[in-house]
Amino acid sequence: MGKILSAYDKTGGSVDTIHNARAGVYATDEAQLAYQDRGAYNTYDYHQKDPRYAETNRKATEARLRDNLSDAYTGDPLGLKESQSLDHTIAAEWIHKDPGRVLADKDGPKLANEASNLNPTTKTTNSAMLQKSATEYVAWLKENKPARDARLAELRALEATGEPLRKDRAQELAKLTEQEKISNNPEPLLAADRTARADYEKEINTYYRSPKFRSDCLKTSANAGGRAAFQAAVGAVLVEAFAGIWDEIRDWYENGAQEATVGTEIKRRIKRVGVRVAKQWKEVLAAGAGGFISGFLANLLTVLINAFVTTAKRTARMIREGASSLVTACKTVLVRPEGMTLTEGLHEASKVVVGGAIIVGGVVLEEAISLQLKAIPVILPFADMATAAIVGATTALISTIAVYMVDKADMFGVNRARLMEHMNAELDLALQQQASRRSHLIEQLQEQVV
């Protein structure tokens, strides 16, 4: 059943996340189409059109004219003779193309022109960075340091002759000198980038508090819970049906047929199996309820994981199977049958957890076996069916052995307690029998004396 229902699983889960969108993985066509239709980048929208950019640039210019403006990336003053540029620390074009921003449905120019992302620097630094991030720019400066040092030495040697440098060489010297300052002390630039990105990501991550995200989580979790409930309920029916069929086969073999014809005999026994299964309707409903809870929680856990790491398709099934085992184990401990102690509940829950771990391992094994079988042309059409049968049988066998070993390991001392209880009961019975015989002998002796 788990193999059949895994057809609904997707790489990256069933809910769109910022992380997955940036990795190019989408759960819905709607989100993917929204990114494709984001429109081309228009520098006018992110610069001249936005009033905050214009106002910040005007204030920076006024501060420079008052000789009160410093380069945000070097700390050097930007005087009247210095070039000036208002830099988007996180490049405006990168923000426009960010899949996370599009998924969160945030306005690009608004985010690009937040105060923490607008920093004054020189035109040469702004143009040199282009679309590079601060870390990429610092790495680029480090990579090009040998060539830059050699060119700086040439230009400074020319300057030292006392003859005026050509305009292009003077501009190149100023640019390389500024790059050298940032390369020698990149922390101001990196700090500005960290501040800008922290504010940017904080705004992008409000997506996770949006009604759409909550609705998608609840809807997909309910659907996942329904499928898991179906899987658990059908599984409970099949287990009882197989047990009934096995018992009927044994009874037929040991006691013989009770009807005149084979067809009538089979019909009667199938009916008995059906009645047996029908009597277990409460257990089937309970299994379905537990399946719904585990499926619901597994989907939410998958969404949470995909906020940080993109999960593979089979990972969703592993999470679901693991959640099912944990829910069953918790139910075994918290909602114990009458007469079962907490220690006994923990003992039974440990077997459930081990069995669940084997099932999760079976999902991993399934992928490897499927690839091997699909490599055989004759088996290719039946590869999925054969894989399910092989993995199912292997998992069942290993689970049985593992659960038996856990039971024998007796981590919670339940079996020892039961053995001691049994031994005490046997001793009590033996003592009662001895006392009864002793009383009988005394009575016989008294009768003889009389």
SULUR-V293886 format. One record per backbone hydrogen bond with DSSP energy under -0.5 kcal/mol. CO is the residue of the C=O (numbers start at 1). NH is the residue of the N-H. Records with the same first field share a line. If there is no record, write none. Layout:
CO->NH  NH
This chain:
1->5
2->6
4->7
5->8
6->9
10->13
17->21
18->22
19->23
20->25
21->24
24->26
28->32
29->33
30->34
31->35
32->36
33->37
35->38
41->43
42->45  46
43->47
44->47  49
47->50
49->51
50->54
51->55
52->56
53->57
54->58
55->59
56->60
57->61
58->62
59->63
60->64
61->65
62->66
63->68
64->67
69->78
71->74  75
73->189
76->71
77->79
79->82
85->87  121
87->89  119
89->91
91->95
92->96
93->97
94->98
95->98
98->102
99->103
100->104
101->106
102->105
107->111
108->112
109->113
111->114
114->117  118
115->118
117->89  119
119->87
120->72
121->85
122->126
123->127
124->128
125->129
126->130
129->132
133->137
134->138
135->139
136->140
137->141
138->142
139->143
140->144
142->145
144->148
145->149
146->150
147->151
148->152
149->153
150->154
151->155
152->156
153->157
154->158
155->159
156->160
157->161
158->161
159->162
166->170
167->171
168->172
169->173
170->174
171->175
172->176
173->177
174->178
175->179
176->180
177->181
178->182
179->183
180->184
181->185
185->188
186->190
187->191
188->192
189->193
190->194
191->195
192->196
193->197
194->198
195->199
196->200
197->201
198->202
199->203
200->204
201->205
203->206
204->207
205->208
206->209
207->210
210->214
211->215
212->216
213->217
214->218
215->219
216->220
217->221
218->222
219->223
220->224
221->225
222->226
223->227
224->228
225->229
226->230
227->231
228->232
229->233
230->234
231->235
232->236
233->237
234->238
235->239
236->240
237->241
238->242
239->243
240->244
241->245
242->246
243->247
244->248
245->249
246->250
247->251
248->252
249->253
250->254
251->255
252->256
261->265
262->266
263->267
264->268
265->269
266->270
267->271
268->272
269->273
270->274
271->275
272->276
273->277
274->278
275->279
277->280
278->281
280->284
281->285
282->286
283->287
284->288
285->289
286->290
287->291
288->292
289->293
290->294
291->295
292->296
293->297
294->298
295->299
296->300
297->301
298->302
299->303
300->304
301->305
302->306
303->307
304->307
305->308  309
309->311
311->12
312->316
313->316  317
314->318
315->319
316->320
317->321
318->322
319->323
320->324
321->325
322->326
323->327
324->328
325->329
326->330
327->331
328->332
329->333
330->334
331->335
334->336
337->340
341->345
342->346
343->347
344->348
345->349
346->350
347->351
348->352
349->353
350->354
351->355
352->356
353->357
354->358
355->359
356->360
357->361
358->362
359->363
360->364
361->365
362->366
363->367
364->368
365->369
366->370
367->371
368->372
369->373
370->374
371->375
372->375
373->376
375->377
376->379  380
379->382
380->383
382->386
383->387
384->388
385->389
386->390
387->391
388->392
389->393
390->394
391->395
392->396
393->397
394->398
395->399
396->400
397->401
398->402
399->403
400->404
401->405
402->406
403->407
404->408
405->409
406->410
410->413
413->417
414->418
415->419
416->420
417->421
418->422
419->423
420->424
421->425
422->426
423->427
424->428
425->429
426->430
427->431
428->432
429->433
430->434
431->435
432->436
433->437
434->438
435->439
436->440
437->441
438->442
439->443
440->444
441->445
442->446
443->447
444->448
445->449
446->450
